[in-house]
């Protein structure tokens, strides 16, 4: 599991568990119910969330530079 978190290649079951965990935590969904969500949808939602968070961080960084 630790190898997967650090970006190493892992087996598909471990990757699925990490995707499910990320999806459930990010969107505050019970993993027991989230497991019925299609994998493609989970992946897309986690990717969208990541892009939104990256943009938020960029905007905060930009605001901090302007404040100096």
C-alpha positions as CSV (number, residue, x, y, z in Angstrom):
1,X,0.0,0.0,0.0
2,X,2.8,2.4,0.9
3,X,4.4,1.8,-2.6
4,X,1.1,2.9,-4.2
5,X,1.0,6.1,-2.3
6,X,4.5,7.0,-3.3
7,X,3.7,6.4,-6.9
8,X,5.2,3.0,-7.5
9,X,3.5,0.4,-9.7
10,X,1.0,-1.7,-7.8
11,X,-1.5,-4.4,-8.6
12,X,-5.0,-3.4,-9.7
13,X,-6.7,-4.4,-6.4
14,X,-4.5,-2.0,-4.5
15,X,-5.0,0.8,-6.9
16,X,-8.8,0.2,-6.7
17,X,-8.7,0.3,-2.9
18,X,-6.8,3.6,-3.0
19,X,-9.2,5.1,-5.5
20,X,-12.2,4.0,-3.4
21,X,-10.6,5.4,-0.2
22,X,-9.8,8.8,-1.9
23,X,-13.2,9.0,-3.4
24,X,-15.0,8.2,-0.1
25,X,-12.9,10.6,2.0
26,X,-13.0,13.4,-0.5
27,X,-16.8,13.4,-1.0
28,X,-17.6,12.1,2.6
29,X,-19.3,9.0,1.3
30,X,-19.5,5.7,3.2
31,X,-17.0,3.3,1.5
32,X,-19.6,0.6,1.8
33,X,-21.9,2.6,-0.4
34,X,-19.2,4.1,-2.6
35,X,-18.0,0.6,-3.7
36,X,-21.1,0.5,-5.9
37,X,-20.0,3.6,-7.8
38,X,-18.6,2.9,-11.3
39,X,-14.8,3.1,-11.3
40,X,-14.7,5.5,-14.2
41,X,-17.0,7.9,-12.4
42,X,-14.9,7.7,-9.2
43,X,-11.7,8.4,-11.2
44,X,-13.2,11.4,-13.0
45,X,-14.6,12.9,-9.8
46,X,-11.2,12.5,-8.0
47,X,-9.4,14.1,-11.0
48,X,-11.9,17.0,-11.0
49,X,-11.4,17.5,-7.3
50,X,-7.7,17.5,-7.7
51,X,-7.8,20.1,-10.5
52,X,-10.1,22.4,-8.4
53,X,-7.7,22.1,-5.4
54,X,-4.7,22.9,-7.6
55,X,-6.5,26.0,-8.9
56,X,-7.4,27.1,-5.4
57,X,-3.8,26.7,-4.4
58,X,-2.6,28.7,-7.4
59,X,-5.0,31.5,-6.6
60,X,-4.0,31.6,-3.0
61,X,-0.3,31.8,-4.0
62,X,-1.1,34.5,-6.4
63,X,-3.0,36.5,-3.8
64,X,-0.1,36.1,-1.3
65,X,2.4,37.5,-3.9
66,X,0.2,40.5,-4.5
67,X,-0.1,41.2,-0.8
68,X,3.7,41.6,-0.5
